[in-house]
């Protein structure tokens, strides 16, 4: 089985991540262990490249690759909020249970709450990665 056969289709991603063509998506936490097929599928879906951590553009969504040992998740989540459109999703991608760098869901939930976000859903987005969708708290 080739690695690309496990890649999500753009339509499955569109449904799971609620992204669409023309949106600007900022990426944090890129490293050599990210799922390149998933990145390519996201870029195909939005019709452009992911913006890096230093972009000054207002973005429609954020993808944060996060592993145990990457530092303080709450601080990282706060950083993702600097250029994001109000109400836009923050996707925290963590290694699945049993994989190196796995992050407990409770840690994601606690950090999200401290950062002013709430967990909306969690889905399998790639063979080794789980995506947790966060949203801004509403008053």
C-alpha positions as MATLAB code, in Angstrom:
seq = 'XXXXXXXXXXXXXXXXXXXXXXXXXXXXXXXXXXXXXXXXXXXXXXXXXXXXXXXXXXXXXXXXXXXXXXXXXXXXXXXXXXXXXXXXXXXXXXXXXXXXXXXXXXXXXXXXXXXXXXXXXXXXXXXXXXXXXXXXXXX';
ca = [
       0.000    0.000    0.000;
       1.527    3.340   -0.976;
       1.499    6.213    1.536;
      -0.606    8.356   -0.790;
      -3.422    5.801   -0.728;
      -4.035    6.842    2.895;
      -4.267   10.519    1.982;
      -7.662   12.050    2.519;
      -9.503   13.227   -0.562;
     -10.092   16.946   -0.932;
     -13.838   16.429   -0.629;
     -13.432   14.442    2.602;
     -11.178   17.179    3.955;
     -13.634   19.871    2.923;
     -16.311   18.132    4.917;
     -14.116   17.285    7.910;
     -12.210   20.574    8.151;
     -14.881   22.906    6.744;
     -12.374   24.590    4.416;
     -13.036   25.789    0.901;
     -11.327   27.159   -2.174;
      -9.928   30.656   -1.817;
      -9.495   30.544    1.940;
      -6.210   31.585    3.543;
      -4.895   28.998    6.007;
      -1.928   29.632    8.281;
       0.293   26.766    9.396;
       2.186   26.544   12.691;
       4.501   23.791   13.925;
       5.726   22.524   10.551;
       8.527   19.970   10.963;
       9.911   16.974    9.071;
       7.297   14.656   10.628;
       4.173   16.372    9.283;
       1.941   14.420    6.924;
       2.874   15.802    3.504;
      -0.099   14.121    1.808;
      -2.442   15.870    4.245;
      -0.704   19.222    3.649;
      -0.991   18.721   -0.115;
      -4.688   17.837    0.218;
      -5.331   21.014    2.255;
      -3.466   23.130   -0.324;
      -5.408   21.489   -3.163;
      -8.637   22.167   -1.320;
      -7.957   25.879   -0.694;
      -6.306   26.348   -4.076;
      -3.100   27.836   -2.677;
      -0.178   27.355   -0.352;
      -0.414   27.358    3.423;
       0.825   30.600    4.968;
       3.754   30.307    7.383;
       3.857   31.379   11.029;
       5.153   34.855   10.154;
       2.375   35.940    7.801;
       0.662   39.229    8.595;
      -2.432   38.386    6.548;
      -5.794   37.850    8.217;
      -6.463   34.128    7.826;
      -9.619   32.028    7.541;
      -8.253   29.063    9.510;
      -5.143   27.829   11.293;
      -3.477   24.415   11.242;
      -1.212   23.791   14.247;
       0.941   20.637   14.189;
       1.601   19.823   17.851;
       3.559   17.073   19.574;
       4.339   16.237   23.182;
       7.527   18.120   24.015;
       6.879   21.044   21.637;
       6.536   23.469   24.553;
       3.510   25.164   26.051;
       0.372   24.409   24.048;
      -1.578   27.281   25.613;
       1.065   29.792   24.455;
       1.067   28.251   20.982;
      -2.730   28.498   20.771;
      -2.655   32.154   21.829;
      -0.062   32.779   19.085;
      -2.397   31.259   16.479;
      -5.065   33.831   17.311;
      -3.046   36.904   16.294;
      -4.240   37.083   12.642;
      -7.263   34.834   12.546;
     -10.675   35.960   11.341;
     -13.243   36.103   14.148;
     -14.966   32.743   14.517;
     -12.514   30.909   12.247;
     -11.360   27.411   13.236;
      -8.018   26.487   14.758;
      -7.101   22.892   13.918;
      -4.667   21.252   16.351;
      -3.085   18.224   14.655;
      -1.528   15.782   17.116;
       0.027   12.339   16.662;
      -2.467    9.551   17.276;
      -2.292    7.418   20.435;
       0.673    5.067   20.334;
       2.678    7.360   18.006;
       5.738    9.339   19.061;
       4.718   12.756   20.358;
       1.110   11.786   21.222;
      -0.702   14.497   23.186;
      -3.529   13.540   25.520;
      -6.909   14.994   24.455;
      -7.358   16.395   27.982;
      -4.234   18.528   27.490;
      -5.631   19.958   24.255;
      -8.969   20.682   25.945;
      -7.373   22.327   28.991;
      -4.986   24.461   26.924;
      -7.782   25.479   24.570;
      -9.925   26.620   27.498;
      -7.122   28.725   28.958;
      -6.485   30.282   25.520;
     -10.167   31.222   25.212;
     -11.081   28.459   22.768;
     -13.332   25.435   23.024;
     -13.091   21.980   21.499;
     -15.707   21.458   18.799;
     -14.774   18.065   17.334;
     -11.960   15.598   16.820;
     -11.394   13.600   13.630;
      -8.814   11.297   12.089;
      -7.199   13.312    9.302;
      -4.255   11.090    8.345;
      -2.797    7.706    9.236;
      -0.723    9.167   12.075;
      -2.529   12.417   12.916;
      -5.742   13.416   14.666;
      -7.253   16.856   14.121;
      -9.056   18.689   16.917;
     -11.190   21.626   15.785;
     -11.226   24.568   18.165;
     -13.463   27.619   18.008;
     -13.583   30.949   19.773;
     -15.789   31.125   22.810;
     -18.918   33.177   22.303;
     -20.241   35.526   24.926;
];
